[in-house]
């Protein structure tokens, strides 16, 4: 300020300052000035902020915990921990977060986190799926897939992949499942492989029209899924050492 007059700060300087702020502060600043809101919401700013954040040593460990509430019901908590300078002890950096939409009848967690991918992770309990932003602690329950199966059959999810389609500038989730019959329709030859894809910006699912039925089953071991160079990868459950790949731009 000079002589009581506020001088306009150059836009590139404002952007440079905003890019250095943590996500929670940026969320508050969206309410300060309309131009800042538009800037912070833009895909260009988000990419620049994410690229800078990944270069800054601001790491934490995310734990998924299964807590028994009832004899046959467990709820899921997320714990955020940091490691001390000696690397010996873990310390909580924020209160645990209760994932209200994720429950299970077993203490074994199917909901291993998928990601992170460009700052987001996905959690699922075979019924519900949640996209979670660890920086803001905000999460979003995804609408259920509308694709079911005929009467007398059931659909089991083999595995889930999460990644980013850089061509469409879009987060996507791919779900691999198998439709198989209940007696008397449980003939192995009647099993059918299905793949459906969720697109975050559209908040909608679509089912792929053609799926290769001779592919091996997805290996369900922990950490068997990985997003790399625009595609989700899984270990195939076979003695041949097969890796299955799904291009997120499909």
N, C-alpha and C positions, 0 to 999 in steps of 0.2 A: 504494500500500500504506500503511495506517495501523494502527499498533499491531500489526504482524505479520499483519494480515488483508488478503487480496486482495479488493478490491471489484470487483463485476461491472460491466464496461463496458457502457453502453447499446448495444443492437443496432444502432440507427441510426448511432451513432458508428463502430462496427466496420465497417458497410457503407460508410460514407463514406471510411474509410481504405482498405478493400479496392478500392474503385472507382478509387483513385488509383495503384494498384500496376501495374507492367508485367505482361504476360501470363505471362512466364517465372516471375516471383515468385509469382503466383497459383497456378501449377501446383504449386509446392513447398508452398504453404500448404494445399492440399487435404488433405495428409497430417497436418496439425497438429491439426485439430479437426473432428469429424464434421459439426457444424453449418455450419462454413465450407465443407466439401466440398459439402454440399447447396446452399448459397447460391451458390457459384461456378458450379455446374453448371446452375442454373436459367436458363430462357430470359429471365426478367425481368432478372436480374443481367447476363447476357451482352449484352442490348440496351442497358442503361444504361452498361456499361463501353465498349461499342463507340461509343455516341453521344459519350461524353466523350473517347475516344481520337481521334475524327475532328476534335475541336476543338483538340487539342494539336498543336503544330508538331513532330512527330516523324516526318519523312518520309525515305524512302530510294528509290533507283532499283533496280529488279530487271531484270537482264539474263539472257536465255537464250542459252547458248553451245553450239555444236555442235563437239565435239572428236573428231578422227579417231583411232580405235583400231586398226582393221584396214582393208585396202584398200576394203572395201565396208560398213563399219560405223562409225557415229558415235554417241557417247554425248552425253547432255545434262547440262550443268552450270548451276546457278543461281548468279548472283553478286549480292551485296547491296552497293550502293555509296551513299555519301553525297557531297554537294557541299560544298566548303569555303565559308567565309563570303564569299569574293570571287566565288563562282560560276564559277570557272575550272577547277578540278581535281576529279576523282573519287577517292574513297578507299574501299577495302574496309572494311566494318564487321564482317564475320564471314567465316569460311572458306567457300569455294564448297561448294555442296551437290550431290552426285551423284544425279541422278534415275534410280535403278536400272532402273525399268520402262519408261523411254522411250529407244528407240534408233531409228535410221533408216539407210537406205542412201544418203542424200543429205545434203550439208552444208546444204541449204536447209531451214529450220525450218518445218514445218507447225504446230508447237506454240506458236503465239503465245499468251500468257496470256489467258484469259478472265476478266474481272473487273478490279479487285477488286469483290466483292459482299459487303457486311457482313463484311469482314475476310478473306474466302477468295478464292482464285483456282483456276482449273482449267487443267490442261495436258493435251494429248492428242497422240498420234502416229498417229492414224487407226485404231489397234488398241487401245491402252490409254488409259485416262483416269485422271487423278489429281486429287484435291482437296487443295489445299495451303494451310496456314496460315502466312503469312510471319512472324507474330509469334512462334510457337513453333518454327518450322522442321519441324513435323510434317506428314506427308502420308499420304494413304490411297489405295490402289489400288482402283478400283471394279471390281466384278464385271462380266464381259463381258455384253453384251446377248445374250439367248437367241434373238433373232429373226434368222433367216438368210434363205435364198432357195432356190428349187427347183434341182434338178440341171440344169446347163446355163445357169445364170444367175449373175451376181455382183452384189454390193451395194456401191456406192461411196458414201462419206460426203461429202455436199456441204458441210455446215457444222455447227457445234455452238454452242449457246447455253447460258449459265449465269446463273442468277438466283435470286431468293428469292420464294416464295409467301407473302405476308404474311397471307393468309386461313388457310392451313393451317399457318403458321409452319414452313416447310419449304424447304430448299435443293433446287433441281431443275436437271437438265441436260436439254436437248432436243437431239436429233440428227436432222438432216434428211438423208435418203439417197435413192438412186435404184437400183432393181433393173432391170438390163438383161441381155439375153441375149447369150450367146456364139454364134458361128456354129454352126448355121444359125438360131438364135433371136434374132438381133440386129436384128430389125425395130424401127424407131424407135417405131412405134405400140404395141409390146409393153412399152415402158418404163413403170415404175410408181413413183410417189413414195411414200416411207414416212417416218413420223415416230414416233420412240419417245422416251419420257421416263423419266429416272432420278430416284428420290426418295431422298434421302440417309438419312432416318430409317428407311426400310423396307429400304434396301440392295437395291432391286429395280427392274427395268425394266418398262414397260408400253408396248404399241403402240397408237397411236390407231386407232380403227375406221374413221374416214372422213378422208381427206386429199384436198383439192382437187388434181386432176391437171393443171389448166390453169395453175397458178402458174408464174411464171418461175423459172429456176434461180437459186440463191443466188450472189451475186458473191463470188469467193474472194480478193479483194484483202486485204492485211493491214489489220487494224482495221476490217473491214467489218461486224462484229457489235457491238451495244451493248445493254446492259440498261438500260431506262429506264421508270420508273413501272409496275413490275410485269410488264414484257414484254420479251422479246428482239426486237431489230430487226436486219434485214439489208438491204443493198442488193440489189435484184433485177437480174439480168443482162439488161437490156432497154434499149432506147433511150427508153423512156417515163418513166424516172426513178422506178421503183417501189420502195417500201420494204415488205418483208415483216415481219409482226409476229406473235409468238406469245405469248399471255397465259399466264403461268406458273400461274395459278389454274385453267387448263383441266384 
